[in-house]
């Protein structure tokens, strides 16, 4: 997967197609984060977020911000993760983007931990669409 995404990244750079570049950066960051390279993933997510915001791609920006939060969390940077999770949650809610709301809310639940996190995760999982979305998203992480 990373080889394919690296090729997409190169093609997007060569073509100057900024929307494809933002998607490639975010996808490559996701692969790197899963492989344990949170620092490099963080840089890709920051670039994807900046580019998505500059292009006015709001949903892509929300997803990049959520990914950025997970990278901060992986690096032990909990205050930064919290800022990005909450911002992503607000932006996703404003757009009515259910999957993005769930990913950000699960990040908040993971960050919060304990009883409050379990309560939030339990509330999310009471919604049928949430169960499907969470299963698909969580399955991507093995």
C-alpha positions as CSV (number, residue, x, y, z in Angstrom):
1,X,0.0,0.0,0.0
2,X,2.8,2.4,0.8
3,X,4.4,1.9,-2.6
4,X,1.2,2.7,-4.3
5,X,0.6,5.8,-2.2
6,X,4.2,7.0,-2.7
7,X,3.7,6.7,-6.5
8,X,0.4,8.7,-6.2
9,X,2.4,11.3,-4.2
10,X,5.1,11.5,-6.9
11,X,2.4,11.8,-9.7
12,X,0.5,14.5,-7.8
13,X,3.7,16.5,-7.3
14,X,4.7,16.1,-11.0
15,X,1.3,17.0,-12.2
16,X,0.8,20.0,-9.9
17,X,-2.6,18.6,-9.0
18,X,-2.9,20.0,-5.4
19,X,-6.1,18.1,-4.6
20,X,-4.5,14.8,-5.4
21,X,-1.5,15.8,-3.5
22,X,-3.5,16.5,-0.3
23,X,-5.2,13.0,-0.6
24,X,-1.8,11.3,-1.3
25,X,-0.2,13.0,1.7
26,X,-3.0,12.0,4.0
27,X,-3.1,8.4,2.7
28,X,0.7,8.1,3.0
29,X,0.5,9.5,6.6
30,X,-2.1,6.9,7.5
31,X,0.2,4.1,6.3
32,X,3.2,5.5,8.1
33,X,1.2,5.9,11.3
34,X,0.0,2.2,11.1
35,X,3.7,1.2,10.6
36,X,4.7,3.1,13.7
37,X,6.4,6.1,12.2
38,X,4.2,8.7,13.9
39,X,6.7,11.6,13.4
40,X,6.9,11.3,9.6
41,X,3.1,10.7,9.5
42,X,2.6,13.9,11.5
43,X,4.5,15.9,8.9
44,X,2.4,14.4,6.1
45,X,-0.9,15.1,8.0
46,X,0.2,18.7,8.6
47,X,0.9,19.2,4.9
48,X,-2.4,17.5,3.9
49,X,-4.3,19.7,6.4
50,X,-2.7,22.9,5.2
51,X,-3.3,22.1,1.5
52,X,-6.9,20.9,2.1
53,X,-7.7,24.1,4.0
54,X,-6.1,26.3,1.3
55,X,-8.1,24.5,-1.4
56,X,-11.4,24.8,0.6
57,X,-11.8,21.1,0.9
58,X,-13.5,21.0,4.3
59,X,-14.2,17.3,4.7
60,X,-10.6,16.4,3.6
61,X,-9.3,19.0,6.1
62,X,-11.4,17.4,8.9
63,X,-10.0,14.0,8.1
64,X,-6.4,15.3,8.0
65,X,-7.0,17.1,11.3
66,X,-8.3,13.9,12.9
67,X,-5.3,11.9,11.5
68,X,-3.0,14.6,12.8
69,X,-4.6,14.2,16.3
70,X,-4.0,10.5,16.2
71,X,-0.3,11.1,15.3
72,X,0.0,13.5,18.2
73,X,-1.6,10.9,20.5
74,X,0.9,8.2,19.2
75,X,3.7,10.6,20.0
76,X,2.4,11.1,23.6
77,X,1.5,14.7,22.8
78,X,-1.9,14.5,24.5
79,X,-2.7,18.3,24.7
80,X,-2.1,18.7,21.0
81,X,-4.1,15.6,20.2
82,X,-7.0,17.0,22.3
83,X,-7.0,20.4,20.5
84,X,-7.1,18.7,17.1
85,X,-9.7,16.0,18.0
86,X,-12.0,18.7,19.4
87,X,-11.5,21.0,16.4
88,X,-12.1,18.1,14.0
89,X,-15.2,17.1,15.9
90,X,-16.6,20.7,15.7
91,X,-15.9,20.9,12.0
92,X,-17.3,17.5,11.2
93,X,-20.4,18.3,13.2
94,X,-20.9,21.6,11.3
95,X,-20.7,19.6,8.0
96,X,-22.9,16.7,9.2
97,X,-20.2,14.3,8.3
98,X,-21.1,11.2,10.3
99,X,-18.0,9.1,9.7
100,X,-15.8,12.0,10.5
101,X,-17.7,12.8,13.6
102,X,-17.3,9.2,14.7
103,X,-13.6,9.1,14.1
104,X,-13.0,12.3,16.0
105,X,-15.3,11.3,18.8
106,X,-13.6,8.0,19.2
107,X,-10.3,9.8,19.4
108,X,-11.7,12.0,22.2
109,X,-12.9,8.8,23.9
110,X,-9.5,7.2,23.6
111,X,-7.8,10.4,24.8
112,X,-10.2,10.8,27.7
113,X,-10.0,7.2,28.8
114,X,-11.6,6.0,32.0
115,X,-15.3,6.2,32.7
116,X,-15.9,9.3,30.5
117,X,-14.3,7.7,27.5
118,X,-16.1,4.5,28.0
119,X,-19.4,6.4,28.3
120,X,-18.8,8.4,25.1
121,X,-17.7,5.2,23.1
122,X,-20.8,3.4,24.4
123,X,-23.1,6.2,23.3
124,X,-21.5,6.3,19.8
125,X,-22.0,2.5,19.5
126,X,-25.7,2.7,20.2
127,X,-26.3,4.1,16.7
128,X,-26.5,1.5,13.9
129,X,-24.6,3.7,11.4
130,X,-21.9,4.2,14.0
131,X,-21.4,0.5,14.5
132,X,-20.7,-0.1,10.8
133,X,-18.5,2.9,10.5
134,X,-16.4,2.0,13.6
135,X,-16.0,-1.6,12.5
136,X,-14.8,-0.5,9.0
137,X,-12.5,2.1,10.4
138,X,-11.1,-0.1,13.2
139,X,-10.6,-3.0,10.9
140,X,-8.2,-1.0,8.9
141,X,-5.9,-1.0,11.9
142,X,-5.8,-4.7,12.2
